[in-house]
Amino acid sequence: MTDKEQQEDELLALSSIYDENVLTITKDEEEPGGQFLACLHLPENFTLKVPDQQNKNANGEPHLHSIKFLPPLALNFQFPSNYPSQIPPNFTLSCKWLNRKQLTTLCNRLDEIWKENEFSEILFMWTSFLQEETYEFLGLTSPLDLNIRRNSSLDQESSPVDSRAIQELASQSRLIPVILEYDKQEKQREFDKSVFLCNVCFMEKVGSQCIHFLDCSHPYCKECMKSYFTVQIQEGNVVELTCPNDKCESKAHPSQTRKMLEKRYGKNTIQQAVEESYSNEWIQKFSKNCPGCGAHIQILSKSNPYSHYNTKNADCFNRLFEGIDDDEFFLEPDDDDDD
């Protein structure tokens, strides 16, 4: 079998193993190649640590981000015409969160795997190693320290890095948002492919047809939630759309409700309903109904009775304290009042 035939068979076999989101093949008659995205399998309760002044909690400790997915390592490869009979594939290895020293270590290991299996189809061995063994091979632990500045200084003190090792993102200020956004997208993609039982209609639905409350993760189908949210809004409850599960107080994220309801009612209608709900919430919290006319009167300081009750010959004159308990209608006195 010729090198070209072996290359074609190898790419065909890999395409049958990996999803097209993981493996991309470049069709080049002279030097075919592609890209493999190695997604590491992280342990349970995996966290990121960012030892930076802007990412510390109230106790001065580094803030920890709990994640399930890290951006993948990208193996870009190209087959020389005399692979695998004489030389290995050409490749580069890139990553957003590994430094170049770590990537150099991985490049060296890929070279070793070739030497151990010289003149054989090597890509599957490389991809398996990157995906299954990288975490332990590099000695990664949770929480993972992502202090790029510290890693960069270590790189400069060590031996030269491999030119095939490419760090895609060097800015620490951008790194965490990129990782968190990737984690969010992958969690949603995983959710969309899973199957859930809706606890309203008791039918199984694929995740792409469902939503889940972010705080409690209770899943429901979108059709049931659209009806549920509609009833809640019609009853004037826009701000606190809670989970239908008994005794669960998790609230729907605004983006979840907007996406479903804007299609039915229109963006302007939903925005107006939210604004009116916030206004009603403020009125209920910071006002009382006038016992005379029923108007909403803002809660006042004792030193400044509202003019609504000071207008002579009006129906509400001198009725500020009527029908309420002591101090019910007043805010706490300011410290300045004691001066």
Secondary structure, 3 states (H helix, E strand, C coil): CCHHHHHHHHHHHHHHHCCCCCEEEECCCCCCEEEEEECCCCCCCCEEEECCHHHECCCCCEEEEECCCCCCEEEEEECCCCCCCCCCCEEEEEECCCCHHHHHHHHHHHHHHHHHCCCCCCHHHHHHHHHHCHHHHCCCCCCEECCHHHHHHHHHHCCCCCCCEEECCCCHHHHHHHHHHHHHHHHHHHHHHCEEECCCCCCEEEHHHEEECCCCCCEEEHHHHHHHHHHHHHCCCCCCCECCCCCCCCECCHHHHHHHHHHHHCHHHHHHHHHHHHHHHHHHHHEEECCCCCCEEECECCCCCCHHHCCCCCCCCCCCCCCCCCCCCECCCCHHHHC
